[in-house]
Amino acid sequence: MSPNRVCPPLGLPLLLFLLGCLVSSTGVLATCNVCSAVNNLTCYSSTQMQACQVNVLSTATPTDCPSGYVCTSDSSGVLCQPEDSASGIQADCQECNRCDETQTFACTGTQSFALCLGTATVQDSVGTCASGYVCNIDDTQICGLPADGVMPTCSYADDSTTTTASGTTSSTTAAPPSTSSASTYCAAVQSQGKYAVGYNAYTTCRQYIECSLVGGSWIGQTYTCPGSMYFDSGSNMCVSNMPSTCSTTATTTSTTPAAPTPSNPEAYCQAMQAAGYYPVGTDASTTCHQYIECFLNGGTWGGNMYACPGGLYYNSASKTCVSTVPSTCSNTVASLTLNGVSLD
Ligand SMILES: *[C@@H]1O[C@H](CO)[C@@H](O)[C@H](O)[C@H]1NC(C)=O
């Protein structure tokens, strides 16, 4: 909470310099839940403050700032002030859902985060912190412990909008066995449409899975093309000419494709729906060394898994193999998904 440069004592010639000093000392502090030792107050949200003790997560009831005022923190402590961008007075608790400087992740809740994949955009990704850990945008391991001075970047005020319609997700009626794995597939793909099933010219090449969203749940059904037609994923239709992706020598078994997982790069890339390089997992000793390249091949998503050379790790933001363990591979991270695919 200390100002990031020393301000000179007030003097007329120094007035402008002092203004600049105020701007720089408050502009960078968008902290949230950090207790000011000056007055034992913290910003609970951009418009609420809360009594606290340094490095202890406060449980005190938050107090609203007066209307038009925002919660700010600077060298004089935490206080409610009228927001004024001209003089650099900005609310705290504004870094939730923002990608960090390295564009690796964004905190999306006090204990959750999402990948940014080297962009400034929060991706369709859900990561959770290990039990008791909180997500902090400046933490090199993504999640840290309040007892170690790591406070959540997101406000607890924004966390309370979960546990609502959890009853509706379990309402998928027990599907017959042949379609249940199709529904698993669709739940993972999360995109309406028809999808090719396999590469065996005699069996799976003639089938497709149709995914649809029914009452908030993804439903999948396996169909077989009529007569001796083949499913063509380019036109999404049954055609009489065998697509080039179908093999008459293929011995690949599957009746339905496996749900997308990193160990199934084709289905994984179908879920990513964009060419490029993607991370495989969060295990520092195994999957953190690997990456998957996704590409579109004649209308079908293909994927190859690679391992970084030597003992290098794959960095999802720089999309390169690096020697430092990426933050996503720390044991403060409990789970991580990307586009619905679980990265282990
Ligand atoms: C803040 O809290 C600490 C610990 O309870 C206490 O020692 C300190 O005097 C308090 N400071 C102020 C300014 O109230």
The ligand as an SDF file (V2000), in Angstrom:
LIG
                    3D

 14 14  0  0  0  0  0  0  0  0999 V2000
   -5.2390   -1.9960   13.2870 C   0  0  0  0  0  0  0  0  0  0  0  0
   -5.3830   -3.2940   13.8650 O   0  0  0  0  0  0  0  0  0  0  0  0
   -4.2410   -3.7370   14.5590 C   0  0  0  0  0  0  0  0  0  0  0  0
   -4.4740   -5.1640   14.9900 C   0  0  0  0  0  0  0  0  0  0  0  0
   -5.7620   -5.3430   15.5190 O   0  0  0  0  0  0  0  0  0  0  0  0
   -3.9950   -2.7850   15.7500 C   0  0  0  0  0  0  0  0  0  0  0  0
   -2.8430   -3.1900   16.4640 O   0  0  0  0  0  0  0  0  0  0  0  0
   -3.7860   -1.3750   15.1990 C   0  0  0  0  0  0  0  0  0  0  0  0
   -3.6550   -0.4660   16.2950 O   0  0  0  0  0  0  0  0  0  0  0  0
   -4.9580   -0.9530   14.3420 C   0  0  0  0  0  0  0  0  0  0  0  0
   -4.6630    0.3120   13.7040 N   0  0  0  0  0  0  0  0  0  0  0  0
   -5.5460    1.3070   13.6630 C   0  0  0  0  0  0  0  0  0  0  0  0
   -5.0860    2.5300   12.9490 C   0  0  0  0  0  0  0  0  0  0  0  0
   -6.6570    1.2460   14.1590 O   0  0  0  0  0  0  0  0  0  0  0  0
  1  2  1  0
  1 10  1  0
  2  3  1  0
  3  4  1  0
  3  6  1  0
  4  5  1  0
  6  7  1  0
  6  8  1  0
  8  9  1  0
  8 10  1  0
 10 11  1  0
 11 12  1  0
 12 13  1  0
 12 14  2  0
M  END
$$$$
